[in-house]
Amino acid sequence: MKTLTESTNQGRHIVDYKLSLENMISKGKYDLSFWVPFKICGSRRVEFEEKIFRFFHTVSSSDEVVAQITGYDPKNPWEPAKVENILFFGANNPEIQRRLTIIALGSVGESHGRPVVAFLSRDGYRRELGVLYLSNIWTDCDYCFLAVRRVKKNYIYWRRRFGSFLHRLVARLTPQTAHSC
């Protein structure tokens, strides 16, 4: 098995699960849209880190792609993006979509009795949102795979949220030391 070559592109996006699938699609302002309904589960806003993984060789199966993505960082694993992730990614990164074909393997729908996955691509300079039949082999090195992981709430999040209160609390709890000249 050849190793994965990953893109340096990494960012963040927030998925608002309160929006309907149709509203998520319209938020992206795609020029072309060929769509099959996918099921979306969630009820609040969730922040995700995003990374594009790209292979420069033929990949023998979608399972191999998923294994490479999930095994890339075992301590803080990535997972294949779901349809809601690719929709918000496309809305936030239209220029990246104009350069790459990006696939979300995390949500599988059905069209004409066959499994499909969501993708972002370009048709000339127009941005396209659509579905591809799930492939057992990915031969085109032009395909990229979006992966995500939830952003963990940390000190920076709490500092932004509670600002000066947290700063005063830490200052009050920190022992004062005498300074000598």
KEKE-3310 file (N, C-alpha, C; in steps of 0.2 Angstrom, whole numbers, plus 5000, padded with zeros to 4 digits):
npx = (5004:5003:5009:5000:4998:4997:4988:4993:4983:4973:4960:4946:4929:4912:4898:4881:4869:4856:4851:4842:4845:4843:4845:4858:4864:4860:4867:4880:4880:4881:4885:4881:4871:4868:4858:4855:4845:4853:4854:4855:4861:4859:4859:4864:4877:4893:4910:4923:4939:4947:4954:4962:4965:4975:4979:4992:4992:4984:4971:4965:4953:4938:4938:4951:4955:4948:4954:4967:4965:4960:4970:4980:4983:4984:4982:4974:4962:4958:4942:4933:4924:4907:4892:4887:4898:4906:4897:4898:4911:4913:4905:4913:4926:4927:4937:4946:4938:4937:4949:4951:4944:4934:4930:4917:4918:4911:4897:4885:4874:4860:4857:4847:4847:4861:4876:4880:4891:4894:4901:4912:4916:4923:4917:4923:4925:4914:4907:4903:4891:4888:4884:4894:4895:4899:4915:4925:4937:4949:4955:4959:4971:4967:4957:4952:4951:4940:4943:4938:4939:4932:4933:4941:4935:4944:4956:4958:4946:4937:4943:4940:4926:4923:4932:4938:4934:4938:4952:4954:4950:4960:4971:4968:4969:4982:4997:5004:5020:5034:5044:5061:5073)
npy = (4994:5011:5026:5040:5055:5071:5086:5103:5111:5117:5121:5129:5126:5130:5120:5123:5115:5118:5123:5118:5105:5110:5124:5124:5121:5132:5142:5140:5145:5139:5136:5126:5112:5096:5085:5073:5068:5068:5062:5072:5073:5082:5096:5108:5121:5117:5116:5112:5106:5106:5096:5093:5078:5070:5059:5053:5043:5028:5022:5008:5006:5013:5011:5009:5023:5029:5022:5027:5040:5040:5034:5043:5053:5046:5050:5061:5058:5060:5061:5055:5068:5073:5076:5088:5094:5096:5105:5117:5119:5121:5133:5142:5141:5145:5147:5136:5126:5128:5124:5111:5094:5088:5076:5069:5057:5053:5053:5043:5042:5037:5033:5028:5015:5013:5017:5033:5048:5064:5078:5091:5102:5109:5116:5121:5138:5138:5133:5118:5107:5091:5073:5058:5041:5029:5023:5009:5010:5022:5031:5043:5055:5067:5068:5073:5071:5077:5079:5079:5084:5086:5102:5104:5111:5123:5132:5144:5145:5147:5158:5168:5168:5171:5181:5195:5191:5178:5181:5190:5181:5171:5179:5182:5170:5167:5166:5180:5186:5193:5206:5210:5223)
npz = (5000:4995:5002:5009:5001:5007:5006:5010:5014:5027:5037:5046:5049:5053:5056:5054:5061:5062:5051:5036:5023:5011:5013:5017:5005:4997:5003:4999:4986:4973:4955:4947:4951:4955:4963:4976:4990:5006:5022:5036:5053:5068:5079:5083:5082:5076:5077:5066:5061:5046:5032:5017:5009:4997:4984:4974:4966:4960:4970:4978:4984:4992:5005:5008:5006:5017:5028:5027:5029:5042:5049:5049:5059:5073:5087:5087:5078:5061:5051:5037:5028:5030:5021:5026:5030:5018:5011:5019:5018:5004:5003:5011:5004:4990:4980:4981:4978:4964:4959:4963:4963:4975:4987:4998:5008:5020:5020:5013:5000:4990:4973:4960:4964:4967:4977:4982:4983:4990:4980:4976:4963:4947:4933:4920:4924:4932:4948:4954:4962:4967:4965:4965:4959:4971:4971:4969:4965:4964:4952:4946:4949:4952:4961:4977:4995:5007:5024:5041:5059:5075:5083:5098:5113:5121:5132:5125:5119:5130:5136:5126:5127:5140:5143:5152:5164:5167:5166:5178:5188:5187:5190:5203:5210:5208:5217:5225:5223:5232:5226:5226:5225)
capx = (5000:5007:5007:4996:5001:4991:4988:4995:4977:4970:4957:4941:4922:4906:4892:4875:4864:4849:4849:4840:4849:4842:4848:4865:4866:4859:4872:4886:4879:4884:4883:4878:4869:4864:4858:4851:4845:4857:4852:4859:4859:4862:4854:4867:4883:4898:4916:4927:4945:4947:4961:4961:4970:4976:4983:4995:4992:4978:4969:4962:4946:4936:4940:4958:4956:4946:4960:4973:4964:4959:4977:4985:4985:4980:4981:4968:4961:4953:4937:4930:4919:4900:4889:4886:4905:4908:4893:4901:4918:4912:4903:4919:4932:4925:4942:4949:4934:4938:4955:4951:4938:4934:4924:4916:4916:4908:4890:4883:4867:4858:4854:4846:4849:4868:4878:4883:4894:4894:4908:4913:4921:4922:4915:4926:4926:4908:4907:4898:4890:4885:4886:4897:4894:4904:4920:4929:4944:4950:4961:4961:4975:4964:4952:4954:4946:4940:4943:4937:4939:4929:4937:4940:4935:4950:4957:4957:4938:4934:4945:4936:4919:4922:4937:4941:4932:4943:4958:4953:4950:4967:4975:4966:4971:4989:5000:5008:5027:5037:5050:5066:5077)
capy = (5000:5017:5031:5045:5062:5076:5093:5107:5115:5116:5127:5127:5129:5129:5118:5125:5109:5121:5124:5113:5103:5115:5130:5123:5121:5138:5146:5139:5149:5135:5138:5120:5108:5090:5083:5067:5069:5065:5063:5075:5073:5087:5101:5115:5123:5113:5118:5107:5107:5103:5095:5089:5073:5069:5053:5054:5036:5024:5019:5002:5006:5019:5008:5011:5030:5030:5019:5031:5046:5039:5032:5049:5055:5042:5053:5065:5056:5063:5056:5057:5073:5071:5080:5095:5097:5098:5110:5122:5120:5124:5140:5146:5141:5144:5146:5130:5121:5129:5121:5103:5090:5087:5071:5068:5049:5051:5052:5039:5042:5032:5036:5023:5009:5013:5021:5039:5052:5071:5081:5098:5102:5114:5115:5128:5142:5137:5129:5112:5102:5085:5066:5053:5034:5027:5019:5004:5011:5030:5031:5050:5059:5074:5068:5075:5069:5081:5075:5083:5082:5092:5106:5103:5117:5123:5138:5150:5146:5149:5165:5172:5168:5174:5186:5198:5188:5173:5184:5192:5175:5168:5184:5182:5164:5166:5169:5186:5186:5200:5208:5214:5228)
capz = (5000:4995:5007:5007:5001:5009:5005:5016:5015:5033:5040:5050:5047:5058:5053:5058:5060:5062:5044:5032:5018:5005:5015:5017:4998:4994:5006:4994:4979:4967:4949:4945:4957:4954:4970:4979:4997:5011:5029:5041:5060:5072:5081:5085:5078:5078:5073:5063:5058:5039:5029:5011:5008:4990:4982:4967:4963:4960:4976:4976:4986:4996:5012:5009:5007:5024:5032:5027:5033:5050:5052:5048:5066:5078:5093:5086:5071:5056:5048:5031:5029:5029:5017:5029:5030:5011:5009:5022:5015:4998:5004:5013:5000:4983:4975:4982:4974:4957:4957:4964:4964:4982:4988:5005:5009:5026:5020:5007:4998:4985:4967:4955:4968:4968:4982:4979:4988:4987:4978:4974:4957:4943:4926:4917:4930:4937:4954:4954:4968:4964:4967:4961:4961:4975:4967:4972:4964:4963:4947:4944:4954:4952:4966:4984:4999:5013:5031:5047:5066:5079:5087:5105:5117:5126:5136:5121:5118:5136:5137:5121:5129:5147:5143:5157:5170:5168:5168:5185:5192:5187:5194:5210:5212:5208:5223:5224:5226:5234:5222:5229:5221)
cpx = (5004:5005:5003:5000:4996:4993:4990:4989:4974:4967:4951:4934:4917:4900:4886:4870:4857:4846:4847:4845:4849:4845:4855:4868:4865:4865:4879:4886:4883:4881:4879:4876:4865:4864:4854:4851:4849:4853:4857:4856:4863:4857:4857:4873:4889:4904:4920:4934:4944:4954:4959:4967:4970:4981:4986:4996:4985:4977:4964:4954:4944:4938:4947:4959:4954:4951:4966:4972:4963:4965:4982:4988:4981:4978:4975:4966:4956:4948:4935:4924:4912:4898:4889:4893:4907:4904:4896:4908:4918:4910:4909:4925:4930:4931:4946:4945:4935:4945:4955:4944:4939:4928:4924:4913:4912:4900:4889:4876:4865:4854:4853:4848:4857:4870:4881:4886:4894:4901:4907:4918:4920:4921:4917:4928:4920:4909:4901:4898:4886:4886:4889:4895:4900:4909:4923:4936:4944:4956:4963:4965:4972:4959:4956:4949:4946:4939:4942:4938:4936:4934:4936:4940:4941:4950:4955:4949:4935:4936:4941:4929:4918:4927:4940:4939:4937:4950:4959:4953:4957:4971:4974:4969:4978:4992:5004:5015:5030:5043:5055:5070:5084)
cpy = (5006:5022:5037:5052:5067:5083:5097:5112:5113:5122:5125:5130:5127:5126:5120:5120:5112:5122:5118:5111:5108:5122:5130:5123:5128:5143:5145:5143:5145:5136:5132:5115:5102:5086:5077:5069:5065:5066:5066:5075:5078:5092:5108:5116:5119:5115:5112:5110:5103:5102:5091:5084:5071:5063:5055:5047:5033:5021:5014:5002:5012:5017:5010:5019:5032:5028:5024:5038:5045:5037:5038:5052:5052:5045:5058:5064:5060:5058:5059:5062:5070:5076:5087:5098:5100:5104:5117:5124:5123:5131:5144:5146:5140:5143:5140:5125:5122:5126:5113:5100:5087:5082:5070:5061:5048:5050:5048:5039:5036:5035:5030:5016:5008:5018:5027:5043:5059:5073:5088:5098:5108:5112:5121:5132:5142:5132:5124:5108:5097:5078:5062:5046:5032:5022:5014:5005:5019:5030:5038:5053:5066:5074:5069:5073:5074:5077:5081:5080:5088:5096:5105:5110:5117:5130:5144:5151:5149:5157:5170:5173:5172:5180:5189:5194:5182:5176:5186:5186:5172:5172:5183:5176:5163:5169:5175:5185:5193:5200:5212:5218:5226)
cpz = (5000:5000:5005:5006:5002:5008:5011:5018:5022:5035:5045:5047:5053:5054:5057:5056:5060:5055:5040:5026:5012:5007:5015:5010:4995:4997:5002:4988:4973:4961:4946:4951:4955:4960:4971:4986:5001:5017:5033:5048:5064:5074:5083:5080:5081:5074:5072:5060:5051:5036:5022:5010:5000:4989:4975:4964:4963:4967:4975:4979:4991:5003:5013:5010:5015:5029:5032:5030:5040:5053:5052:5054:5071:5085:5093:5079:5067:5053:5042:5032:5027:5024:5019:5029:5023:5009:5013:5020:5009:4998:5006:5009:4993:4978:4975:4977:4966:4955:4958:4964:4971:4984:4996:5005:5015:5026:5013:5006:4993:4979:4962:4958:4969:4973:4979:4985:4985:4985:4976:4968:4953:4936:4922:4923:4934:4942:4953:4960:4965:4968:4962:4964:4965:4972:4972:4970:4962:4959:4946:4950:4956:4958:4973:4988:5005:5019:5036:5054:5070:5082:5094:5109:5121:5129:5132:5120:5124:5138:5132:5124:5135:5148:5150:5164:5172:5170:5175:5189:5193:5191:5201:5213:5212:5214:5221:5227:5227:5229:5226:5224:5221)
residu = (MET:LYS:THR:LEU:THR:GLU:SER:THR:ASN:GLN:GLY:ARG:HIS:ILE:VAL:ASP:TYR:LYS:LEU:SER:LEU:GLU:ASN:MET:ILE:SER:LYS:GLY:LYS:TYR:ASP:LEU:SER:PHE:TRP:VAL:PRO:PHE:LYS:ILE:CYS:GLY:SER:ARG:ARG:VAL:GLU:PHE:GLU:GLU:LYS:ILE:PHE:ARG:PHE:PHE:HIS:THR:VAL:SER:SER:SER:ASP:GLU:VAL:VAL:ALA:GLN:ILE:THR:GLY:TYR:ASP:PRO:LYS:ASN:PRO:TRP:GLU:PRO:ALA:LYS:VAL:GLU:ASN:ILE:LEU:PHE:PHE:GLY:ALA:ASN:ASN:PRO:GLU:ILE:GLN:ARG:ARG:LEU:THR:ILE:ILE:ALA:LEU:GLY:SER:VAL:GLY:GLU:SER:HIS:GLY:ARG:PRO:VAL:VAL:ALA:PHE:LEU:SER:ARG:ASP:GLY:TYR:ARG:ARG:GLU:LEU:GLY:VAL:LEU:TYR:LEU:SER:ASN:ILE:TRP:THR:ASP:CYS:ASP:TYR:CYS:PHE:LEU:ALA:VAL:ARG:ARG:VAL:LYS:LYS:ASN:TYR:ILE:TYR:TRP:ARG:ARG:ARG:PHE:GLY:SER:PHE:LEU:HIS:ARG:LEU:VAL:ALA:ARG:LEU:THR:PRO:GLN:THR:ALA:HIS:SER:CYS)
# end
